[in-house]
């Protein structure tokens, strides 16, 4: 089970690095999934679709902008 999770993470990191340009952006994107406050702390809140930090469940009004009510990462 642990090997499968490690393989999945490495695969995600590789794909995310290609999609977002660097591994740190890919890690921030994955870490931002739970909620907008965490995304703000990671500096990826108010993310447009296709950017690190955009998750459809954070886009409540469907305008392709996630966590738009977050003002700062504080």
C-alpha positions as CSV (number, residue, x, y, z in Angstrom):
1,X,0.0,0.0,0.0
2,X,2.8,2.4,0.9
3,X,4.6,1.8,-2.4
4,X,1.4,2.5,-4.3
5,X,1.0,5.9,-2.5
6,X,4.6,6.8,-3.1
7,X,4.3,5.9,-6.8
8,X,1.1,8.0,-7.0
9,X,2.8,11.0,-5.3
10,X,5.8,10.8,-7.6
11,X,3.6,10.5,-10.6
12,X,1.5,13.5,-9.5
13,X,4.7,15.5,-8.8
14,X,6.0,14.8,-12.3
15,X,2.7,15.6,-14.0
16,X,2.2,18.7,-11.8
17,X,5.7,19.9,-12.5
18,X,5.0,19.8,-16.3
19,X,1.6,21.4,-15.8
20,X,2.6,24.2,-13.4
21,X,6.2,24.7,-14.3
22,X,7.9,23.6,-11.1
23,X,7.6,21.0,-8.4
24,X,6.9,23.5,-5.6
25,X,3.8,24.7,-7.5
26,X,2.7,21.1,-7.9
27,X,3.1,20.5,-4.1
28,X,1.2,23.7,-3.2
29,X,-1.6,22.7,-5.6
30,X,-2.0,19.3,-4.0
31,X,-1.8,20.8,-0.5
32,X,-4.4,23.4,-1.2
33,X,-7.1,20.8,-2.0
34,X,-8.7,20.7,1.5
35,X,-9.8,24.3,1.9
36,X,-9.3,27.9,0.9
37,X,-7.7,29.0,4.1
38,X,-4.9,26.5,3.6
39,X,-4.6,27.6,0.0
40,X,-4.2,31.2,1.1
41,X,-1.5,30.2,3.6
42,X,0.3,28.5,0.7
43,X,0.0,31.6,-1.5
44,X,-2.3,29.9,-4.1
45,X,-5.7,31.3,-3.1
46,X,-7.7,33.2,-5.7
47,X,-6.5,30.8,-8.4
48,X,-7.9,30.8,-11.9
49,X,-8.7,27.4,-13.5
50,X,-5.5,25.9,-14.7
51,X,-3.4,27.6,-12.1
52,X,-1.9,25.9,-9.0
53,X,-4.5,26.0,-6.2
54,X,-7.6,25.8,-8.4
55,X,-10.0,23.1,-7.3
56,X,-13.5,23.0,-8.7
57,X,-15.0,22.6,-5.2
58,X,-13.4,25.9,-4.2
59,X,-15.2,27.6,-7.1
60,X,-18.6,28.0,-5.6
61,X,-20.1,30.2,-8.3
62,X,-18.6,28.4,-11.3
63,X,-16.7,31.5,-12.7
64,X,-13.4,29.6,-13.0
65,X,-11.9,31.5,-10.0
66,X,-11.4,29.5,-6.8
67,X,-11.2,30.9,-3.3
68,X,-12.2,34.3,-4.6
69,X,-13.4,35.4,-1.2
70,X,-10.0,34.9,0.4
71,X,-8.2,38.2,0.9
72,X,-5.0,37.3,2.5
73,X,-3.1,34.3,3.8
74,X,-3.2,35.5,7.4
